[in-house]
Amino acid sequence: SDVLIAGQVNLSTSGANIGSSTTALAINANTFSFNTGSLVPSTSVYVSDAYTGNLTLTNSSVGSSGTLSLSNAGGILVGGLITAGADSGSGVIDLTAGGTGNITTLASGDVLTAGEVNLVTTGGNIGVSSLNTVLLDTNNLSVNTGSTVTTASAYLTDSSAGNVNLNASSVGSAGTLDLTTANGIVVNGIVTAGFDNGSGVINLTAGGTGAITQPSLLNNLRASNISLVTAGGNIGSLSNDITVDSNSISISTGGATGSAYVFDNSPNNITINQAMVGLASGDIFAFAGFNSSTTNIVEGIGVVITAPQVVIASVNGNIGTGTNLFNINSNLVTLNATSNNVYANDSASGAIVLTNFNGQG
């Protein structure tokens, strides 16, 4: 078949597509750039690179509502500004790295900007670490590292001023999915890093006054260890909990205000390792676990849940244990273990209002 072979391939049109959605343009290059101009908003680029090393993608753009679809036999190194319109638009960037190749960013100014960004590897990492992430400016994101490499991970930073929809995504069963945003995060699909009893990690950090929300009960976060952090925004809401399936969870709204509403589907023992919400009137820490009849919701070492109102519930298990009391600092408390036991200690000064207590212990 016809292939463009060179160390560097640069392609430019004044409004026409490069390749098509059914027939990608074939190249074999280690450096690639493209530009379809701005005359036709829907102009797109579809390219497949056979290079087995890292392909460096330098400054490139498609139409504001166009699609960039690029696959490489090896890794992809983002080495410039790559745009398909604005973060709030309808442009799409799809990057796929083959083999065990990674998708990484070369420098701090190298950003993928589009209304939607989808990043896929077949076993490689996306980003390197929480200090060396793939840089994005998008309102819709998905990642998938495949299932062949259990430690495959994704580390991402999104600078969009709007909320970021985290769509259905997965990393290796012992990998990490780490997403930090400038504003809110919307869990808009099933997001997995293995299973609740495994070793995978999901870290979501929303900046500004952004919240972490979940519009549908069909969506959830699944990993052994989950961290949900905001800088003052809520985590979940009274009508829509953040639904997780995890054995170990940390929850923090970080600022002077903010409430947290989380439901954990795990039937296993659940450990709350951090619990921090705002101290303003009306702020709530609400956590419920599914558990089984022989498992518990407990706290990590030194954890004391402090909030104006604390609500803890276990559908089938216990809250605390006889040797590990559940520590609270609140004047308005709800503890509900249905037909099992509650072992708790409240260190709040002044009167404590205990509402809807349901436990045998």
N, C-alpha and C positions, 0 to 999 in steps of 0.2 A: 504494500500500500504506500501511498504518498506521505512522506514525512519531511518536516523541516528539521535539519540537523545542523547545530552550531553550538558554540559555547554560550552565545547570547542570541536570543530571538526577541525582536521588538516589532510589534504589529500595530498598525494604526489605520482607522477608517474615518470618514467624515460623516458617518451616520448609518453605516451598514454593519451587520452582524459579523462576528468572527466565529466560524463554525456554526453548528445548530444543535438544538436539544436532542436530535436523533443521531447526528454525526459530528462528533467532536473533531476539531482540527488536531492532527497528530504532530507532535514535535518531540525532539530529543535534545534538550538544552539544560544547562545548569543555571541560567539566568534568563528571566522572562519579564517582559512588560507589554502593555497594550493600552490603547486609547481609542474609544469609538466616537469621541466628540460629544457635543451637547445638542446637536440639531434635532436628533430623534431620541426622545426620552426612553424608548423601549429597547434601544440597541443593546445587544448582549454579546457575551464571549463564552464559548464552550471549547475548552482545550484539554487534551490528554497528553501528558509528558511521560515518555518512557525512561527518563533518566532515573537511575537507581540510587543516586546520591541525593543530597539536599538541593532542592530547586529554590533559588532566591527570587522572590517575586518583588520587583521594584515598583516605583510609583506608577499606578495604573488606575483607569476608570472606565466604567460603562455608563449607559444612560441612567438617568435618575430613577427610572422604574425598570431598568434592565436587570439581567442576571449575569453574574460571573460564576461559571462552573469550571473549576480547575481540579484535575486529579493528576497525581504524580506517582510513579512507581516507587519512589522513595519519600523522603521527608520534604516539607515545605517550610522555608524560612521567609517570614514576612519582613521585607527589607525596604519598605516605603509606605506611603499613604495609598491605601487601596480603597476605592470608593464605588458605591452603587447608589448614588443619591444620598439622602439624609437619614439619620437614625429613625425619624418618624415617618419615613416614606415607604415606598413599596418595592424598592430595589432589594436584590438578594445576592449574598455571597455564599457560595458552597465550595469548601475546600476539602479535598480528600487526599490523605497521605497513605501510600501503600506499604507493604512489607511491615517492617517494624519502625518505619520512619515517623518522626515527630512533626508536629506543627508548632513552630516557635516564632518569637519576635526578635529581630536583630537589635533594635534600639528603641529608646523611650518615645520617639516621635513616630514610630511605625504603627499605624492604626488601621484596623478594618472597620469601615463605616458603611452601613446599609440599614434599611428597615428590618432586615432579617439576616442573621449570620448562622450558618450551619457548618460545624467542624467535625470531620470524621477521620479516624485513623483505624488501621486494622491491627492494632497492638501497640502503637507508639503513644507517647504522651502528647498532650496539648498544653503547651507551656512547660516550664521546668520546675518551678516551685512557687510558693506564695510571694516570693521576692523577685521572681522572673516569670511574669505572666504573659499570656497573649492579650494584647490591648485591643479593645473594641469600643465602638460607639454605635450601639444598636438598641432597638426596643424589643427585639425578638431573638432568642438564642436557643440553640440546641447543640449538644456535644455527644459523641459516641466514639469510644475507643475500642469497640469490639470486645470479644470474650476470650481471645487466645492468650493474652498476657494479663494475668490476674492483677498485677501491680500497676497497670496502665492508668494514668491519672490526667486530670484537667485542671489547670490553674488559669483563671481569667479575671481581667479587670475591665469593667465597662464604665465609660465616662458619660454616658447619656444622661441628660437632665430629666428625662422622663422615666417612667417605670420600665423595668426590664422583665418581659415575659420569659421565664425559664420553661421552655417546652420540654417534651419527653426527651430524657437524656440518660446516658449510662456511662460509667467507667468500669474498670476492672473490679472484680469481687474483693480485692484487697487494695484497691486504689483510692485516690482522694479526688473529690470534686470540690474545688475551692473557687467561689465566685464572690467578688467584691464589686459593688456598684456605687455610683454617685448619688443614686436616689433609691426608690423602692424596688422590691423584687416580688413578682407575681409567680407563684408556683402553678404552672399552667399545663402540667402533665405529670406522668409518673417518672420520678428521678431516682436512679438507683446507683449505689456503690456496694453491690453484693447484698447480703442479708443481715437481719437484725443480730444474728448470733455469729457474724463473721468478723472481719477486721477492716472493712471499708469505712470511709469517712466522707461526710458531706459538711462543708462549711459555707454558710450563706451570711454575708455581711452587707447590710444596706446602709448607705451613707445619707448625709443631710438629714432631712426630717422624714425620709422615706420609710415605709412600712414593709413588712414581709406578709403577704396575703396569699390566700388560696381560694379561688372562686368556686371550686367544685370539690365535693367529697370524693369524687373519682380520682382526683389527683393526690399524690402523696410523695413523701421523701422516705427512702429506704436505705439504711446503712447501719452498721453496728454503732458508730459514733456520729452524732449530729450536733452541730453548733449553729444556733440562730442568733444573730446579733444585729441590732440597729443602733443608731446614734440618737434615739429619742422617739422614733416611730413605733407604732404597735406591732406586735407579732401575732397574727391572726386577729379575729374579732369575736364578739359575743355570738354572732350568728354563723361564723365560718372559722372554726378552729384550723390551725395548721395541723394536718394529719401526717404522722410519722410512723415508721415501723423501726424502732431502734431500742437497743439495750442500754445506751448511755447517751445522755442529752445535756447540752448546756444552752441556757436561754438568758439573753440579756438585752434590755432596751437601752442600756448605756446612759441615757440622759436623765434630766430631772423629771421627765414625764414619760408615760408609755405603759401599756398593759400587754400581757401575754396570755394567749389562749391556745393551748396545745393538747392534742389527743394522740396517744401512743397506742398503736394496734398490737404491739408485741405481747405474746403470751408469756414471755420470760420475765425474769427479774429486771426491773428498770431502775437505773441509777440517775438521779438528777445531780449533775456535777457543778452546775452554776445556775443560779436563779436570781436575776436582778431585774427589777422593774422600777418605774418611777414611784416617787413618794408623794405625789400630788393627790389631793382628794379625788377619789373615784378610780385611781389606778388599781388594777387587779392582776394577780398572778393566779391563773387557772390552769390546772394540769390534771388530765385524766389518763389512766392506763387501762388497757384491756386485761392484761395479766391472765394467769390461770389460778385455780383455787390454792395452789401451793407456792405461788410466787408473790413478790412484794414490789411496792414502790418505795425506794429508799433514797437517801441523800449521800453524796460523796463526803469525804472527810472534811470537816470544818464548815460545811454548807448550812446556812440558816436562811430560810426563805423569809425575806422582809418586804412587806407591802401593806398598804392600807387595808386591802382585802385579799385573803388567800383562800382558794378553793382547790381542794385535792380530792380526787375520786379514783377508786379502783373498781372496775366492773366485776372482777372475779377474785381478786387477790387481797392482800393486806396492805395497809399503809404503815410503814415502819415495821420494826420487829421488837421483840422484848429486849434485845440487847443493842439495838440501833434505833433509838427514838427518832421520829421525824421532827426536826427542829423548825419552829416557826417564830416569827416576831411580827405579830399582827393583832389588832384589836377586833377584827371581824373575820371569823374563820368558819369555813365549811369543810367538814371531813366526812366522806361517804365511802365506806368499804362494803356496802350492801350487806352481805351475810357473813363477812369475815371480820378481821380485827384491825383496830386502829391503835398505834402506839406513838404518841406525839407529845412534844413539849413546847409550850408557848412562853417565850421570855418577854413578851410585851408588858410594859408598865401600864397601870390603870385597868379599867374594866375590860373584859374580853367577852365579846358576844359570839357564842358558838351556835351557828345555825345549821339546820339540816344534818345533825350528827347521826350517822348510821354505822354502827360497828358493834362488835361483840366484845372487844377488849377494852 
